[in-house]
Amino acid sequence: MRSLNIDAKLSVNKFNVDEGNAHIELASQIELSEFKKLAQICPAGLYKIGENGELGFDYAGCLECGTCRILCEGSVIKKWEYPNSSFGVEYRFG
Ligand code: SF4
């Protein structure tokens, strides 16, 4: 049976990051239990919890799936929009 390497699949996508306009912004006060959900569920692994408990997030590799918005808009997620035209993920298949 062939195994699926998610990192290899994701690496073929291209990202045109809008450095001046984050399409996702986090709230200033974040409940750890809410953040942990996103650290587990984001398919791009963009929500991270460091060894010392520090919270990290980078919108640059976002796949625009909307999962974090559905789970935590209004708690962890302060702003969620699609990137402006010509920015964001460009999916490649194969
Ligand atoms: S939209 Fe999807 S890929 Fe982007 S940060 Fe949220 S969960 Fe991760």
Boltz pocket constraint, residues with backbone or C-beta under 6 A from the ligand:
constraints:
  - pocket:
      binder: B
      contacts: [[A, 24], [A, 41], [A, 42], [A, 43], [A, 44], [A, 45], [A, 46], [A, 61], [A, 62], [A, 63], [A, 64], [A, 65], [A, 66], [A, 67], [A, 68], [A, 69]]
      max_distance: 6.0
